[in-house]
Amino acid sequence: MRIISIANQKGGCGKTTSAVNLAAALAGNGRKVLLIDFDPQAHATVGLNVEAKKNIYHCLSKLTPQKAALQDIIVNVTTNFDIAPSEIILTTLEQELANEIGRESRLQETLASILNSNYDYIIIDCPPNLGILTVNAICASNEVIIPVEPSRFSLEGLGRLVDIINLIKDRLDHRVEFKVLVTIFDSRLKYAFKILADLRNRIRENMFSTIIHVNVKLKESQSFGCSVLDFDKYSRGAKDYYSLSKEVIKAEVPSEPLKAKIQELIEEHLPKLTEITVKLNLDLPGAREVYVLGDFNDWRTDKDAAMADDNGRWVKSLKLGAGLYRYRFIVDGKWITDPQNPFQEKNPYGEFDSLLKIEES
């Protein structure tokens, strides 16, 4: 089981949007997911149109006469997707825990009751501050996702949250991995590209390749009480969070014996494929940033997908084995097919991918 907190003390950075839609996308990929709304504002609860008599406060507080077990407050949202709802009363828990020994581990103790359940993921939507609730969430997690919008204020807030993560590691001996997720990215703004480039130059290894772009469907889905994947699965927002879920899933590490068995099967049953070098190029003198994404790189927007600028001609060499590959380009944040390749096929989102077929030699 992986426990992931979505945290940032700055509001308006897409924190709850990311928690809800990542949980939904993971569920859509066949993972069993519990979303814990740990924000007293209860935006995740409201955004999924959930009403409940008891919430996460009743599991954590020792003062409430309506004490409840975590299993008893969980509400099913859709297939594979459950939520532990929140409410404004959760704000009083900060005061209750203020002078209590071991206050930072209250949520961790509560989650212990479901560690042997069939959940693959627990996603925790943290409040927009660095108080005791957020510290509780980080202490209960083994990973933290930090949503960051491309702005100076977000960068400053990122530094403070990383300081808290390091403080928890040093003082409580609890180590968590963190990754930054760029959200609310507007490809029309040069400043957004500048902030993105600065982030990649400094902390590329701690960033997701996926970028969450500005998309009105993300806000509209909240009004309809569902995730963007259920509201409009063909929207840009749905595609972005589906891509994020694939990145998260890719980090799942099988046990060493299983990895060894898989490698044995590969070596025993799969033929050795001869790779050939394929060169892709685009003539785009005015472009600032060009990537090629496809089946050959798991559709990841990272440094290996970046194309090189050769005086306005963007080029990329790929070593590929025999097979049929879908691919597209991202030019300054916009998807395009290969204008030099007439072979295309419609993808599940109703758009077209270019096709590249490599014959066996």
C-alpha positions in Angstrom: 0.0 0.0 0.0 1.3 3.5 -0.9 0.2 6.4 1.1 0.5 9.7 -0.7 -0.2 13.2 0.7 -1.1 16.1 -1.7 0.3 19.1 0.2 1.0 22.8 -0.3 0.3 25.6 2.1 -0.7 27.9 -0.7 -4.3 27.8 -1.7 -5.4 27.9 -5.4 -2.6 25.6 -6.6 -4.8 22.7 -7.7 -4.2 20.7 -4.5 -7.7 19.3 -4.0 -8.3 19.0 -7.8 -5.2 16.9 -8.0 -6.1 14.7 -5.1 -9.6 14.0 -6.4 -8.6 13.4 -10.0 -5.4 11.4 -9.3 -7.5 9.1 -7.1 -10.1 8.7 -9.8 -7.4 8.1 -12.5 -5.7 5.4 -10.3 -9.1 3.8 -9.7 -9.7 3.9 -13.5 -6.4 2.0 -13.8 -7.7 -0.8 -11.7 -6.2 0.3 -8.4 -8.3 0.3 -5.2 -8.0 3.9 -3.8 -9.1 5.6 -0.6 -9.1 9.4 -0.7 -8.9 11.0 2.8 -10.2 14.5 2.9 -8.0 16.0 5.6 -8.9 19.6 4.8 -11.5 21.2 7.1 -12.8 23.2 4.1 -14.0 19.7 2.8 -13.6 20.7 -0.8 -12.9 17.1 -1.9 -16.0 15.9 -0.1 -18.2 18.7 -1.6 -16.6 18.3 -5.0 -17.6 14.6 -5.1 -21.1 15.4 -3.9 -20.7 13.3 -0.7 -22.8 13.7 2.4 -22.1 11.8 5.6 -23.2 12.0 9.2 -19.7 11.2 10.4 -16.3 12.2 9.0 -12.6 11.9 9.6 -12.8 14.1 12.7 -14.9 11.4 14.4 -12.1 8.9 13.8 -9.3 11.1 15.2 -10.8 13.1 18.1 -10.7 11.7 21.6 -13.2 14.3 22.8 -16.1 13.6 20.5 -19.0 11.5 22.0 -19.6 10.2 18.4 -16.3 8.3 18.1 -16.2 6.2 14.9 -13.9 3.7 13.3 -12.3 4.7 9.9 -14.1 1.8 8.2 -17.5 3.1 9.3 -17.2 6.6 7.8 -15.9 5.5 4.3 -18.2 6.3 1.4 -17.9 4.7 -2.0 -17.6 7.2 -4.9 -17.2 5.0 -7.9 -15.7 1.6 -8.8 -12.4 1.2 -6.8 -12.7 4.7 -5.4 -13.7 5.5 -1.8 -13.5 8.6 0.3 -13.2 9.4 4.0 -15.1 12.7 4.1 -14.3 15.8 6.1 -16.2 18.8 7.6 -15.4 22.2 9.1 -15.4 20.6 12.7 -12.0 19.2 11.7 -10.5 22.6 12.5 -11.0 21.9 16.2 -8.7 19.0 16.1 -5.7 21.4 15.8 -6.6 22.8 19.2 -7.2 19.4 20.7 -3.8 18.1 19.6 -1.8 21.3 20.5 -0.5 20.1 23.8 -0.7 16.4 23.3 2.4 14.1 23.3 2.7 12.2 20.0 0.2 14.6 18.3 2.0 14.3 15.0 1.1 10.6 14.7 -2.7 10.6 15.3 -3.6 10.0 11.7 -0.9 7.3 11.3 -2.4 5.4 14.3 -5.8 5.7 12.7 -4.6 4.4 9.3 -3.1 1.4 11.0 -6.6 -0.1 11.2 -6.8 -0.5 7.4 -3.2 -1.2 6.5 -4.2 -4.9 5.9 -7.2 -3.9 3.7 -7.3 -4.3 -0.1 -6.5 -0.6 -0.8 -3.6 -0.1 -3.2 -3.4 3.6 -2.5 -4.4 6.1 0.2 -4.4 9.7 -1.1 -4.5 12.4 1.6 -5.8 15.9 0.6 -4.1 18.2 3.1 -5.3 21.6 4.3 -3.6 24.7 2.7 -1.3 25.4 5.6 1.7 23.8 7.5 -0.1 23.2 10.7 -0.5 20.0 12.8 -2.9 18.4 10.3 -0.5 18.7 7.5 2.3 17.4 9.7 0.1 14.5 10.6 -0.6 13.7 7.0 3.1 13.8 6.1 4.0 11.6 9.0 1.4 9.0 7.9 2.7 9.0 4.3 5.7 7.6 2.5 5.3 10.0 -0.4 4.3 13.7 -0.9 3.1 15.3 -4.1 3.5 19.1 -4.1 1.2 20.9 -6.6 2.9 24.1 -7.8 1.4 26.6 -10.2 4.0 28.6 -12.3 4.3 31.7 -10.1 6.9 33.3 -7.8 4.7 32.8 -4.7 4.4 29.1 -5.4 8.1 28.7 -5.6 8.6 30.4 -2.3 5.9 28.2 -0.7 7.6 25.1 -2.2 10.8 25.9 -0.3 9.0 26.2 3.0 7.2 22.8 2.5 10.4 21.1 1.6 11.9 22.5 4.8 9.0 20.9 6.8 9.6 17.6 5.1 13.3 17.7 6.0 12.4 18.8 9.6 10.1 15.8 10.0 12.9 13.5 8.7 15.5 15.0 11.1 13.4 15.3 14.3 10.9 12.4 13.9 13.2 10.0 11.8 10.4 9.7 9.2 11.6 9.9 5.6 9.2 10.7 2.8 9.9 11.1 -0.9 8.5 14.2 -2.6 7.8 15.1 -6.1 6.6 18.4 -7.6 3.6 18.5 -9.9 3.2 21.6 -12.1 -0.4 22.6 -12.2 -2.6 25.3 -13.7 -0.1 25.6 -16.6 -1.1 28.2 -19.2 0.8 27.5 -22.4 -0.1 31.0 -23.7 2.1 32.7 -21.1 5.8 33.0 -21.6 6.3 33.4 -17.9 4.8 30.0 -17.3 7.5 28.4 -19.5 10.2 30.4 -17.7 9.1 29.1 -14.3 8.8 25.6 -15.7 12.3 25.8 -17.1 13.7 27.1 -13.8 12.1 24.2 -11.9 13.4 21.6 -14.3 16.9 23.1 -14.1 16.9 22.9 -10.3 14.8 19.9 -9.3 14.2 17.9 -12.4 14.7 14.6 -10.5 12.0 15.6 -8.1 9.4 16.6 -10.7 6.7 14.7 -12.5 7.0 14.8 -16.3 3.2 15.3 -16.5 2.0 18.9 -16.5 -1.6 19.8 -15.5 -2.7 22.4 -18.0 -5.4 25.0 -17.5 -8.7 23.4 -18.5 -12.2 24.6 -17.8 -13.5 21.0 -17.5 -11.6 20.7 -14.2 -13.8 23.4 -12.7 -17.0 22.2 -14.4 -16.6 18.7 -13.1 -16.6 20.0 -9.5 -19.9 21.6 -10.1 -21.3 18.3 -11.2 -20.0 16.5 -8.2 -17.6 14.1 -10.0 -14.0 13.8 -11.2 -13.0 15.2 -14.6 -12.5 11.6 -15.9 -16.2 10.9 -15.2 -17.3 14.3 -16.4 -15.4 14.4 -19.7 -12.9 11.7 -20.3 -11.8 13.3 -23.6 -10.9 16.6 -22.0 -7.3 17.9 -21.6 -7.7 17.8 -17.9 -8.7 14.1 -18.0 -5.8 13.3 -20.2 -3.3 15.1 -17.9 -4.5 13.3 -14.8 -4.5 10.0 -16.6 -0.9 10.6 -17.6 -0.1 11.5 -14.0 -1.6 8.2 -12.8 0.5 6.3 -15.2 3.6 8.0 -13.8 2.6 7.1 -10.3 1.8 3.5 -11.2 5.2 3.2 -13.0 6.9 3.8 -9.7 5.3 0.6 -8.2 8.2 -1.7 -7.6 7.5 -5.5 -7.7 9.3 -7.7 -5.1 12.8 -8.8 -6.0 11.8 -12.5 -6.5 9.0 -11.5 -8.8 11.3 -9.2 -10.8 13.8 -12.1 -11.2 11.0 -14.4 -12.4 9.8 -11.8 -14.9 13.3 -11.3 -16.2 13.7 -15.1 -16.6 10.5 -15.2 -18.7 11.6 -12.3 -20.8 14.9 -13.9 -21.6 13.4 -17.3 -22.2 10.4 -16.4 -24.4 11.1 -13.1 -26.1 13.3 -13.0 -29.1 16.3 -10.6 -29.2 15.2 -7.6 -31.2 17.5 -5.7 -33.5 17.1 -2.0 -33.0 17.4 0.5 -35.8 17.9 4.3 -35.6 14.9 6.4 -36.6 15.3 10.2 -37.1 12.3 12.5 -36.6 12.4 16.1 -37.5 10.2 19.2 -37.6 10.8 22.5 -39.3 9.6 25.0 -36.7 11.9 28.1 -36.5 9.7 30.0 -34.0 9.2 27.2 -31.5 10.6 27.4 -28.0 10.2 23.9 -26.8 9.4 20.6 -28.7 8.9 17.1 -27.4 8.1 13.8 -29.1 6.0 11.5 -27.0 4.8 8.0 -28.0 4.6 4.3 -27.1 8.4 4.2 -27.3 8.8 6.5 -24.2 5.6 5.8 -22.3 4.3 9.2 -23.4 6.5 10.9 -20.8 7.4 14.6 -21.1 11.0 14.5 -19.8 14.5 15.3 -20.9 14.7 12.1 -23.0 11.6 13.3 -25.0 13.0 16.7 -25.7 14.0 17.4 -29.3 17.2 19.3 -30.2 16.9 22.7 -32.0 19.2 22.8 -35.1 18.7 26.3 -36.4 14.9 26.0 -36.5 14.8 22.3 -37.4 13.9 20.2 -34.3 15.5 16.7 -34.5 15.4 13.5 -32.5 17.0 10.2 -33.0 15.3 7.1 -31.6 16.5 3.5 -31.4 13.5 1.2 -31.9 12.9 -2.4 -32.3 10.3 -4.0 -34.7 6.7 -2.9 -34.0 4.0 -0.4 -34.5 4.4 2.9 -32.5 1.9 5.7 -31.9 3.5 9.2 -31.4 2.8 12.9 -31.4 4.7 16.1 -30.8 4.2 18.8 -28.2 5.1 22.2 -29.5 5.1 24.9 -26.9 2.5 23.1 -24.9 0.3 22.1 -27.9 -0.2 18.6 -29.3 0.3 18.1 -33.1 0.7 15.0 -35.3 3.7 14.6 -37.6 3.1 16.7 -40.7 5.5 14.6 -42.7 3.9 11.3 -41.9 0.6 10.6 -43.6 -0.1 7.5 -41.5 -2.4 8.2 -38.6 -5.0 6.5 -36.4 -7.6 7.8 -34.1 -6.9 7.4 -30.4 -9.4 6.7 -27.5 -9.7 10.4 -26.9 -11.1 11.1 -30.4 -7.9 12.7 -31.7 -5.2 11.4 -34.1 -1.8 9.9 -33.4 0.9 9.5 -36.1 1.9 5.9 -36.7 5.5 4.6 -37.1 5.9 0.9 -38.2 9.3 -0.7 -37.9 9.6 -4.0 -39.8 11.7 -6.9 -38.5 15.0 -7.1 -40.3 
